[in-house]
C-alpha cells in the first residue's frame, strides 16, 4: 500500500533559512532512494517558522528505509539546534488522485 506523510516542522524564530539549508542533503539523497515517490519541502507563506513536507512512499519498507538512512540521521542531528520541537508527523494511506 502506498503511504503518504505530512510533516509539520516548527523552526525557531529567524532560523528558517538555516533549516532549509540543513535539509538540502536530504533533498538530494531522496533522489536515489528506491520507493520514495515524492519528497517535497514547503514553506508556509502565513508563518515563516513553519516548514511542511509532503512525502509519498511505495510501501512500508521504503518509508522505513528513508527514516533510518544515514542522511536522515545526520539532518535530524543538525536540526536539534534549529527546530522548536519535534516534527508533527501524520501518516496517511493513499487511495487515489492525480499522478498516483
C-alpha positions in Angstrom: 0.0 0.0 0.0 1.3 3.5 -0.9 2.0 5.6 2.2 1.6 9.4 2.4 3.2 11.6 5.0 2.5 15.1 6.0 5.2 16.5 8.4 5.0 19.9 10.1 8.2 21.2 11.4 8.3 24.3 13.6 11.6 26.3 13.4 13.0 28.7 15.9 12.4 32.3 15.1 14.8 33.6 12.5 16.2 30.2 11.6 14.1 29.1 8.7 16.7 29.8 6.1 19.2 27.8 8.1 16.7 24.9 8.4 16.0 24.9 4.7 19.8 24.8 4.0 20.1 21.9 6.5 17.5 19.9 4.5 19.4 20.2 1.3 21.5 17.0 1.7 18.3 15.0 2.4 16.5 16.5 -0.6 19.5 15.3 -2.7 19.6 11.9 -1.1 16.0 11.0 -1.7 16.6 11.2 -5.4 18.4 7.8 -5.1 16.0 6.2 -2.6 14.2 3.3 -4.1 10.5 3.5 -3.2 10.5 7.2 -2.3 7.9 8.5 -4.8 7.6 12.2 -3.6 9.5 14.2 -1.1 8.6 17.8 -1.2 9.6 20.6 1.2 7.2 23.6 1.5 7.4 26.9 3.3 4.3 28.4 4.9 3.5 31.8 3.5 1.5 32.6 6.6 4.2 31.6 9.1 7.9 31.7 8.2 8.7 29.4 11.2 6.7 26.5 9.7 8.1 24.1 7.2 6.0 21.3 5.7 6.9 18.1 3.9 4.7 16.0 1.7 6.1 12.6 1.3 4.9 9.5 -0.6 6.4 6.1 -0.4 5.7 2.9 -2.4 5.4 0.8 0.7 6.3 0.5 4.4 9.7 -0.8 3.6 10.6 2.3 1.6 9.3 4.5 4.4 11.3 2.6 7.0 14.5 2.8 4.8 14.1 6.5 4.4 13.6 7.1 8.2 16.7 5.1 9.1 19.0 6.4 6.4 22.3 7.9 7.4 21.4 11.1 5.8 18.1 11.4 7.7 20.0 10.7 10.9 22.6 13.4 10.1 20.0 16.0 9.2 18.0 15.2 12.3 21.0 15.9 14.4 21.7 19.2 12.7 18.0 20.3 13.3 18.3 19.9 17.1 19.6 23.4 17.4 17.2 24.9 14.8 13.9 23.3 15.4 11.5 24.5 18.0 10.4 21.0 18.9 9.8 17.6 17.4 8.2 17.3 14.0 4.5 16.6 13.9 4.0 13.6 11.6 0.7 12.4 10.1 0.8 9.0 8.3 -1.8 8.5 5.6 -2.9 5.8 3.2 -3.0 7.0 -0.4 -6.3 5.9 -2.0 -6.2 7.8 -5.3 -5.6 11.1 -7.2 -3.6 12.7 -9.9 -0.2 11.1 -10.6 -0.7 8.4 -8.0 
